[in-house]
Amino acid sequence: MVDTSTLESMSFANETSYFYDGSISDGIGHFFSKIRFLFYLVSPYETMYPKLEMVPRYVVEMFPFFVLMVVLENAVRLVTRRGLARTNDSIASLSSGIFQECLRIKVRSIEIIMYCFVYERFRITTLPWDSLWTWYLCFIAIDFGFYWAHRIAHEIAFIWAIHQNHHSGENFTLVAALRQAVLQPFTAWFTYVPLALCIPPPIFLAHLQLGELFMFWVHTEVVGKLGPLEYILNTPSHHRVHHARNPKYIDKNYAGVLIIWDRMFGTFQEEDPKEPVAYGLVHPVESYNPFYVQFHSWYFMFKKMGEMKTWKHKIMVPFMGPGWEPGKPRLGLLSDIPEIKHPVTYWDPQIPLLQKIYVMAHFGLCLLFYNELNLRKHSLTQFTVTCGIVSLLTSITTVGFLLEGRLVFDIKNECLS
């Protein structure tokens, strides 16, 4: 039996470990043996565990590889004359990631808590944790569940109001993968719960994390099409389509690892070289304030409900597509989506160089502070942790205002205006 009360305190197998503690001479071999985790290139037997607390924190342990890949991506962008990823958009993406992680500091993974609850009380049978059949069944089932959770997040207005934050970035880079919705964990778990009727939680947790790792590297423009793999796997080309706001690409390619689900259920769209992708929301948010970016869609959804003339239509608004109106299809009309004019001009407010340097230094300290808070949270009082979270949220909000130019440092007067 899995005791869910241990979730708050367990370390998930050396949370501060980064996989490697050997000699420098083994570094190259270590790199190639561990970078494969980002691509789901793992052996079933090395990712099977009998107990939940033995499953490594793969996402945490891969942090150095995330940093390395971001550096390599920007190097390729320079060589291919795409230019470095924009600082403001990258910081906004990282701020969203910090925002979500601040919630996770206080509330452990909702997916795991709910999964363990169902597994303990309602499971029909228990599949062996060390079986290849169990491992592959879990892989397929989680990926299938991700497809439907992701599709629902785009097709039901109140869930889209949560998920839209992930699509608000206008730079499609590896950092954009970290632009996550703070409330997303509360809506994604329900498609995975049926697995708890038979699959042990350790296998579920391992695959859940490996799927998250896989989704990191598909957020990039520097990788072209991958030949025959395009027919089976979700690739950067397929995911670029998913993040597009072009009418041709709207609501396509929901896949996590396997693109076969989109091909099966009619939501697949190939990237067309004649239709360059324009990234971001259909109605660009034009803000780096993390609170506004996370929650502005709720305001517009409630405003739309208020404009409906009947109670029936008011109640329907949150449960229909974001573009729905009375007399229109459930998901709205593609003709309502603004056409893209090329070349696309993205929102890019300019701030003084010294202010940009200050913002980068300030945000760098936020990252260090978050890391320390996350590592020491079990040895701190809840009041101290809460104060740390409030400090972090205040800091990233201030950074957002600075990036927008709403707070401007006046060197001559040495004041903030």
Phi, psi and omega in degrees: 000144180260124179270106183292343179291344179276354184297329182290332189250345186286150186265357184052050175062076173061072184301328183271357179286145177242040175076326194235126175221026180268197182281162180298327182297338179267003187300317183295315178298321178298317182301309183290334179283336184255334179297336180296339178298332178292341185246014179064020180271071183234156174276138177307320186290337178273357179236022175255133181220142181281337183233146183299319183291349179272347182288124181297156171276078185304317184296319179292316184293337182272004184307313179301327179286327174301311182299315181298317181292325177295319177297314179297320179299315180292328175296316178295321178300321179293315181297322182270009175063030172274342183084158178296152175300141182297134182299314185296316180292323179294317179295322178297321178294315179295325177298320177297321177297317177297319180303311180295319182292333175299323175292320182292335176298322182272327184233114180296168186314117178298322180302316183288320180299312181291322180298313181295323179301312181291319182299317183292324191253337189230003185295145182273320178210170180237109177285147181295134184291336184256026180260137175298323180298319178296316182299311182288325176298317180295319178302310181295316184292320179293319180294322176296317178296322178297317180305311184286323176298319180292318179295316179299323180297337178265340189252355177238123193301317185287333175281325175298325179300334175277310189287335187305332180305322181296335182262002186282343179290144181250003167251128179259091183227174179300325179297328180298338177297336182272357178282087187250155179276131186296328182263002183303320180301336181281349182245344187271343190289332193292335179282346180266338187304323179304334179294334182292350177290345182208337187262127182299144181305323181300321179293319178299313183296320179298312181292324179301317181287320180296324175296320177297318178298318180299321183291344180294308190284348179278355177269074180201153176261350189274354177254122180278205180284150190246035173062225183299336179298336180298336181281341187244314188259154165289132184231169175305323179298313180295322184282334172300319177300317183298326182270007182276154173249009173296138179308325181295332187256357186297136175058048178232158171057069180275001190302152170265287178253314184258122179282353183299331181295318178295321179293324181288321189254014170078022179246019182270140174217124178282147176292128184256119180299339179277352180232081181303143183285134169250123187268161176107188180280155177305319174246095187309140187282326178052055176202148173246009175286113186300327179291317180294316181297322181290321195239001185296330182295332177296319179300313182291329177293315179293325177297318179296320177300319180295335181277346179291143186273340180237154178296326178301313181290325177300315181290329182288331187308309183293340188255354175264183177292159181300333181264007184286144169216158179307133181091357180247162177301165184306322182263007182084188182247134176299331181293344177280346183276130182300137176291150181268129177257124181261144357288146182284132176257117181265153178293123186211072181299137182261138178232159180303151183302314181297324178293321178296319179297317178299316181301315180297320179292316179299314182291326176301320176294324176299317179297317179295318180296317178300316181299315180295318180298319181293322182286328188255007188300329182283341180261359180256156175289157179298326178297316180296317179298316179298317177298321177297318179295316178299319178297316179298313182295323177295318182295313182290333175290317177299317177301319178300316178298319179296319179295329179282347184084010180285334171243122185239127179277119181262106185296321184294316183268352180050053180210167175259133178239000000 
